[in-house]
């Protein structure tokens, strides 16, 4: 945030004197108090990037608040925690916090736990800090110098029945983190190493391990043993309580709220009729900045840093603030935009927008806009919060009444950019049956499909027999974007690092798309690559070209291809490919796959065992999509939903009729596409009988320039361009 300007140069920063409390508008009902929760995570390592660490921990932090009767509040992340505080009945409570990731065995995933007891009294506004400490059992390995010199291929495996970690080599100084399965109180270890050319194994158990303790296995020499089978070494265990090396503070940013009105919606009315408005800035810790920007005729200012003279000058204009300090550092500042100031604002075609910026001592910031529409209009169009009021195929329009005695209100809407006539829909009051000045009204519009659309709309009003007599300003809102595949526009490409293998992903790790280049590059060719020769949009499309890969007559035809999945390995000269990826459809079921293609086939030049096509036949492109909510039962867990093997002795090919496939669609291009440009192609997705109530969890997409490429059959030179994949719902 920029440094605030004041009327004159600021003197020394003056923090406002704490008041006994805020106005009655902020007082809580009798028997209630409010708390602000902050979590402090004691890390066992120094955090390199504090912002990244805080963001990661905040996303995983869970907060439970319990009374003697049981749990009264649950929050699954810090983002769910109300920034304006948690209101509780008076009484005794315990706040429990958990942060991190639960993994049975990991070198990186850690789990932190903490709790704090507190009491809520009537009218409280207090901060409660809960400190989370590491809850893992930890282990590490250390080899003495003389032992390290005599061992090779050393691997120390430490773990439980839940999982284990391999500490490789004699210089592996990593710390391992373990969560103990229920009923387990010990860590098992196994050392495998080679000494004087002979491999040996030693095993043991560390009993009665405790969370927040590190068990260091020191491998030292023992001269009392003969050098047989590893007997010349012994393993000693040091038990050390883990000390905190760093702290990450996780807190909510300051909250900015209107008193008696929703600050996210504009205040409407005629000049001279707006009246007083109070805005509260609440924080779990000290506020360092509360700035106000955009007031007409007044330079930007900061209520926290302003001098006494500036505070007096602002008060003369009708702008005041009160700051109240509460227990454990919580603060609440009330900003008053008085009648003297607000009623002096003139009617205007443009809204007045006052930006309020707040920052706390932890560097957390918040911004809110106080918007005023001051005019003689009878109704106002209100901006729609697309996050809350728009779905994939509906949008709830908002308006506000600016005058009393309005008979009928509603909206006119149409798709933006169309020449269609405006459609009228009646508005409904949001809080009471009758409509009066300041009342909000709404109406929900349903789209004909799940295509993302931008709607323009305007609030209207009039007598019963002419409800569109008066129209307000036009605003726009878009329906929610349906779930779409990562890198669906094929703009992201990289070199996987293996013999210049090109892949349609930023890196091989976690890639959503892959191709068969991992096999063809062993003979120096990428049969799939990005291209600017033809494309539908953006910079790149994918060019899939079938080519003979080999030397002389020794080799095979490699079909240009791209798919959702992962190339697993090359078995001799044959590929092993994992088809499909897990994908969040958000409960929706796609009905088609749309993409852009251009295809130029050539006659089949090469055939392989199992093929149905013959040399001289015109090649065909094959594009298909499969959806499923379970994996192939023959596929190893965690490798891929389905594995294709092309080696004849282990051959396994994709079968669209397999029981675990719930929906399927395909297109076979048996001739060249018309013209030189890419054309739109839609592949309907058909759901099998009995799949009507099932939602897919996985998706597989395959595009290949040669339909029988799995059998190394196709035309040397058949080329398929693909771009801009879109799931249609």
N, C-alpha and C positions, 0 to 999 in steps of 0.2 A: 504494500500500500504506500502511496506517495506520502511525503511529509506534509502535514497540514499547514495551511496558511492561516494566519490570524490577522485581525485588523491592523495590528502593529506588531513589531518584533516581539517574540515571546521572551519573558524574563525567565527566571528559574522555574522549573516545573513545580506546580503547586497541586498536591493531591487534596481533593476536597475533604473537609472535615466530616468524619462519620456522624450520621444522624442517628437518632434513637430508633428510626424505622422508616419505612416508606408509607405512602398514604394508605387510607383505608381500602382503596381499590385492590391493593396487593395483599391485604390481610387474609389469612386463611380462616376457614370455618372453625368454630370453637371445637377443640379436641383434635386438631390436626397440626402437623408440622411438615417441613419440606427438607429433603437432604439432596446434596450433590455428591455423587460418587466418583472418586478418582482411584485408579489402580496404579500401583508402583510395582513394576516387575524387577526383582533383583536378578540380573543376568550373571551367569557364571563365566561369561566371556565379555571382553570389551567390544561394544557395538561400534562397528565402523561407520555405518550409515544410520544415524538415529531416526531420520524421517522414515526410511524404509522399514526399520525394525518396529517402530511404533505403529505404522500402518498395518504391517503383517500381524502383530500381536493384537491390535484393536479389532481386526476382523475375526479373530478366534476367541476373544475374551467373552466369557459367559459370566453373568452376574445373577445371583440368587439372593433374595432378601427374605429372611424367615423371622416369624414371631414364635413364641412358645407353642402356638397352635399349628404351625406348619409354614410352608412356603407361601408368601403373599405376592411376590413379584419375580418374574423371570425375564431375563434379557439375553438373547443369543449372541449379541455382538455389541460393541460400544456404540455403534451407529443407532441401535435401538434405544439406547439410554436417553431419556428426555433431557435435552440440554437445559431446559428451564427448571429442572429439579424433579424429584420423586416425592409425591405427597403421601404421607402415611398417618394413620391414627396414632395418637400418643401411646407410648409403651416402649418395651425393650425389644431390640431386634439384633439379628446377626446378618451381616452381609458376607457372602462367600463368593470368591472369584476364581476362575480358572482361565488360563491363557496358554496358547501354544498348540501343539499337535500331539495326539496320543499315538505312539507307534511302539510296538513291543521291543524293537531293536533298531537303533539308528545312530549314525554319526552326526546328524544335523537336527533331527526333530527333538524338541524338548517340551516338557509339560511343567507348568507352574501352578501352584495352588496357594490360597491364602484366605483368611477370614478375619473379621473384626466385629466386635460387639459394640452397640451404641444404644442410646436412649433418645426418644423423640418426645419433646415437650410441646405443649400448645404454642403455636406461633413460631416455632423454630424455623430458621433457615440456616442450615449448617452443612459444612463439608465433612464427608467421611472418606478417609483414605484407607484402602486395604492393600497390604503389601503381599505380593505373591512371590514365593520362593520355589526353587526348583524341586520337583517332586519325583524326578527320576532316580533310580539307582544307577550309578555311573561306574565305569571301569576303564582302566588304561593298562598299558604294558610298557615295561622298561627293562632293557637288557644291559647287564654290566658290560664294560668294554671287552674284558677278556672272553666272555661268553659270545658276544657278537662276532668276534674275530674267528671263532671256531665253527659257527653255524651258517648254513646256507639253506635257502628255500624254507625259511621259518614262517609258519603261520600259526598264530594263536587265535583259536575260536572260542568266544565267550558268549553265553546266552542262556536262555530258558526254553521251556517247551513252546513258548510264544514266538521266539525268534532268536537269531544269533548274529554275531558280527565277526568278520575275519580281520584280524590285525596282521597285515602282510609285511614280512621283512623285519629286520631287527631295529629299524629306525622309524617304525610307524608309531608316532607319538599322539595319535588322535585320542580323544575321549569318546567313549561309547555311552549311549543313553538307553536305559532299559525301563520298560514298564512291566511290572511283575504280574503275571496271570494270577487269578484268584487262587489262594491256597499255596502259592509258591513263595518261598522265603530264601531261596538259594540261587547262586549263579554257578553254572557248570563251565569248566574250561578244558580245552584240549590243545596241547602244543604238538605240532608236527614239524619236524626239521630234519636236516641232514648234517651229520658230523663225520668227518673222515670218510666220506663217500657212502655212509650207511644211514638210512632213514630210520627215525625212531619216533615214538608217540608217547606223550605223558598226559594224564588226565587228572582232574581233581574237582573239588566243589568248594565254593565259598559259602558257608552257612550263615543264616540269620542276617542277611543284608538289609540295609535300611535306606529309605529315600534320603536324598540330599547328602549321601555319603559317596565318596569315590574310593573304589577298591583297586589299588595299583598292584599289579602282579610284577614283582621284581624277579627277573631270571638271573640268578647268580651261580657262580661255580661252587662246588662242594668237593674239596680235596679228599674228603674221607671216602668218596666213592671211586670205584674204578671207572675208566672211560668205556663203559659198555652200555649200549642201549639208552644213552642219555642219562645214565645214572650219575654222571659227573656234574650234573647241574641240579639245583633245587629252586623251588619257586616259593617266594615269601610274599605275603599279602599285607600291604599297608592300608589301613582304614582311616580315611581323613574326611572330616566334615567339610563340605564345599562352602567356600567363602564367596560372597558377592563381589564381583570385580567392576560392575557397572549397574546403573539403574535406568530403566526406561519408564517414563511417566506417561500413562495413558489416561487422557481425560477428554471430556466433551468440550467443544468450543463454546464460547459465550452464546447465550440464547438471546435473541432480539424478538420481543413479542409486543403486539398491541394490547392495550387494556380495554376489553370489551369490544374489540374488533379484530378481524383477521388482517394482519399487516401485509399478507401476500395479495390481497385484493384492494382495488382502489377505493378511496373515500369519495363519494360523489355529492354534489349539491350546487346550489347557486351561490354566487358571491355574497359574503356576509352571513351565510347560514351554516358554515362548517362547524363552528364551536371548538371546544378544547379537545385535544387528543393526547393521551399519555402512552409512552412507549417504555417498556422495561428491558434493561440489559442485565441478565443474570449470569453469574460466573461462579465456578467452584473455587476460584482463587483470585488473586488481586488483578484488577483491570489496569492495564497500562495505557490504553488508548480507547476513547469513545469519540469518534469524529463524525461530523455532520457536513455533508456536501450538497451543493445544488440549491441552496435557499436563495431566492431572487433578491439581488441587491446586497447580499451578505457574503463575505468571503468565507471560505471553509474554515472550520474551527474544531478544536479538540477539547471536550468538557473536562478531561482528566488533567491536561497539561496547561490549561488556560490560567492566566493570572487573575487576581481578584478584580482588577479593573475591567478585564474582558468579561468576566462573569456578570458584573454589574451592568455592563453595556448590553449584553444579551438579554438580561432580565428586563431591561427597559423596553426591549422589542417584543417581549412576550415569550422568551425562550429560557427555561430554567431546568436545573437538574438537582436531584438529591441522591447522595450516595450513602448506603447503609452497609456497615461491616457486620459479619456474623461469625459464628464459631468456626474455628479451623480455617479461617481465611476466605470463606465465601463472601461474595459481594453482590449487591443488587443496586443498580442505578436507575432512577426514574427520570426520564426525559419528558418534559412538559412542553408541548407546542400549544401555547395559550390562545384564547379567543382573540386577543389583541392582534396577534400575528396572523393566524389562519383566516380570520374574517376580513383581513386587509387585502387578501389575494383577490384579484379581479377575474372575471369570466375569461376563459381562454379556450381556443380550439385545441391547443396542445396541453397534455396533462402536466402538472407539476410533479417532479420526481425528486424526493430528498433521500440521498443515500446515507445510511447509518453504518459505520464501520466500527467494530469492537475487536480488541486484542487483549489477551491476558498475559500474565507473567510467564507462562509456558510457551508463548508464541502462537497459541491457537487463535484463529481469527474467524469472524463471522461478518456477513454483510446482509443488510435488508434494505429494501426500498419502501419508503412511505410515499404512496402515490395518491394524488388528489386530482379528480376531474371536476373542474369548477366551470359550470356553464348553465344555460337556461334550458338544456335538454330535458325531456320527460323521462327517458330511459338511457342507460349507458350499456354498451357492450363490454363485457368483462373478459380479460384474457383467460384462456383455459390452461390449467396445469396439465400438460399432456401426460406426465408421469402418473397422475392420480385419476384423470378424467377421460383418458383415451385408452382403448383396448385395440385388439387387432382388427375389429370390424365395427366398433361403436365409439362415439365421442359424446360427452355430455357438455352442452353449451351453457354458458353462464351470462346472466345480465343483471342489472340493478335498476330499481325504480328510483327516480330522482325527484318526483313530485307526488303529492297525495291525490286521491280521487282518480286514479287511473283504472279504467274498466277492464282492459284486456292487454296482456303482454305475451310476447312470444319471440320467435326468431325466423329469419329467412336465411337459407343456406344453399350452397351449390358447390360442386367441385371446382377448385381453383383452375383457371385457364380454360374452362369450358364455356360454350355459348348457351348453355342451358338456362332456362328460366329459373328464377329463385323459387325454392320450395318453402312453404310456411309450415311451422310446427308450433303448437301452443306451448307456452311456458307454465311451469308449476312453481308455486311458492316453496321455498326450501325450509321455512321454519314455522309458518302459520298459514291459515286458510285465506286470509285477506291480504291484499297487497297495499303497502303504503310507502312513503318516502324512506329510502335506505334499505328496503327489503330486496333480497336477492331472489332470482328465479332461474330455473334451469329447464332443459329439455334434452333427452337422449336421442341421438340420431343413429340409426343402424345402416351400415353399408351393405351393398349386395354381395360382397365377397371379402376375402382377407387380403386383397391387394392393398399396399400402403397408398393412402390417398391424402391429399391436402384439401381441407374444406375451408372455404371462406364463409363467414357468417356475420350477421348483424342483429342486434336487438331491435324489436319493433313494438309499438303500442298504439292504442286507439280505442275508439268505442267498440262495443260488441259487434256491431255490423260492419266495422272497418278496422280490423285489428292491426293492419299494417300502415295506418295513416301516417305515423311518425316513425322515422328510421334513424338509427344511431350509426356510429362509425363501423367500418368493416374490419374484422380481424380474421386470422387464419389459425388452423390447428391441423396437425397431421395424425392419422391413426398410427398405432404402434407397428414398428417394423417386425415382421414375422421372423422366427429363427432362421438364419441363413448360415451356410457353411463357411468356415474360415478360408480365407484366400480364394473365395469363389470367383473373383475376377482374374485370378492367375497373374497378379502383378508381382508376387514375391517369388523369387528364385534364388538359388545359391548353389555353391559347389560343396558337396558333402565332405570333401577332404580326402576321398578315396579315389585316387587316379583320375582326378578332374571329373568326377561323376556329377552331372547336373540334376538337381531335384527341384520340384515346385514347392519349396518351403524355405523358411529362413535358415533352418539347420536340420540335420537329420534327427536330432533329439526332439521327440514329441511331435514330429511332422504329421499333419493331417492328410496331406496328399503325398503320393510317391509315384514312382514309375519303374520300368524295367531297365533303366540305364545301368544299374548296379551290375547287371549281367553283361550287357553289351559293351560296357566300357572296358571290360577285361581284354577286349580286342580293339580298343581304341576308339569306339564310337558311342556317341550319345544319340540314340534313335528318337528321343524326346527332348525338346528344348524350347525355351521361350523364343518368340519371334515378333518382329514388327512388320513382317510381310503382309499379313492379314490379321485384323483384329476388329472386334465390335466396339470396344471402348477402351479407355486407358492407354497404357503404353505397350502392353504385351498381350499376346494370346499364346496358346500352347500349340506347337507343331509336332505332330506324331507321324513319323515317316518310317515305314517298314523297309529294312535294309538287310542285305546279306552280310553277315559278320563272320569273317574268317580269312583264311589265306588260301588262294587258289580254289580248289574244290572242297577244302577242309573247313567246315564251319556250318552255320545254321542261319536261317532267316530269323531276324529279331523284329517282331512287330512293334511299331511305335505305339505307345500306350501311356495312359495316365489313369490313376485310380485313387479312391479314398482307401487308404490302407498303408501297409509298410512292407517293403522288400526285406525279407528276413536274411536270406543267405543264398549263395550259389553252390549248388551241389554238383560238383564236376563242371559240366557245361549247362546244367539245368537250374532253373530258378525255384526258390521257395518263397511264396508271397503270402502275407497275411492280409486278407480282404476285410474291409470294414473298419469303422471307428465308432466309439461311443459318442452320442450326440444328444444334447438337451433340446427336445422338441417342445418343451414347455406345455406338455399336455395336448399339443396339436397333432394332426395327422395330415401330412402332405398328400395332395391328390395328383401332383404331376411334378416333373423336373423340366425346367425350361433352360435352354442354352443356345448358343450361336455356333454354327458349324460351317465348314467348307470342306468338301471331299473330292479328291481326284484319285480314282482307283486305276490300277494297271492290271493286266492279266497275271494270273498266278504263275510265278517263276520257280517256286520251290515248294515241295511237299514233304510231309513227315509222317511217321507212323500214327495211325488213328485218324487221319484227316479224311474228310468226305469230299473235299474239292480236289480237282485235278489240274495239272498244268494246262494253261490256256484258258481256264475259266476266268471270268472277270472277278477280281477280288471284291470283298465286301467289308464295310466298316460295321462295327458292332458297338452299341452304346446301351448300357443297362443300369438300372438302379434297383437295389433290394433293401427292404426294411425288415427288421426283426427285433424282438424284445427278449430273445434268449440266444445263446451262442450254440454253434455246432457242438454237440456232445463229444465229438472226437477231437476237439481242439483243446490244446493245453491251456489251463487257466492263465490269464494275464498276457498271453502271447498275441493273440488276435481273435476276433470272433469266428473267423474261418481261415483255414490254411490251404492254399493251392500248391500242389507239388507237380512239376512237369516231368520229372525223371520217370522213365517208363516203368522201372521196377517198383517205384513208390507212388505212382501216379494217383493224384486226387484232384478232381476238377470241380468247379462250382456247379451246383445243381439247383436251378430255380425252383424245382418241385420239392426240395428238401422240407421236412416237416417244420423245421425251425424258421423258415422264411415265411413271414406273415403278409408281405406285399411285394409286388414285383412289376417292373415295366421295362420295355426295351424297344429299341429302334435298330433295324438293320438297313444300312444304306447300300443298295445294290447297284447304284449308278452315281455318276458325278452330280454334285449339286449344281443348279443353274447359275450362270453368270460367274463373275470373278470375285464378288463380295460374299461375306459370310451371310448365312440365312438363319432365321429363327427356327428352332426345333423344339417341340414340346413332346415329352414322353409321359403319357398317362400312367399313373401308378394304380394297379388293381390289387385290392385287398382280398385275401382268400376267405372262403366261407369260415365263419367262426371267429374271424379277427375283428369284427365290428366294434367290440368294446375294448380292444387292446391298443395301447399306445406304444409306438416303437421306441427303442433305446439305442439301437445301432443303425448305421446306414453304410451301404457299400455302393460305390459308383465306379463303373469301369468304362473307359472309352479306348478303343483300339482301331488302328487303321486296317488291320487284317483280322477278320472274324475268327479264323482258325489259327491265330498266332500261338495259342497254347500248344499246338501240334507242329510249330515251326513251319507253318504253311501260309503262303501269301505271295503278293507281288512285290518284287524289289522296286520300290519307288512309290507305292500307294501312300498317299499323304492325307491326313485328316487334321484340320485346324479346329480347335475348340476354345470357347471363351465365355465368360459371364454366366456361370451356373446359378440358377435360382430355383429354390423350392417353392412350389405354388400350393397354397392351402385352401 
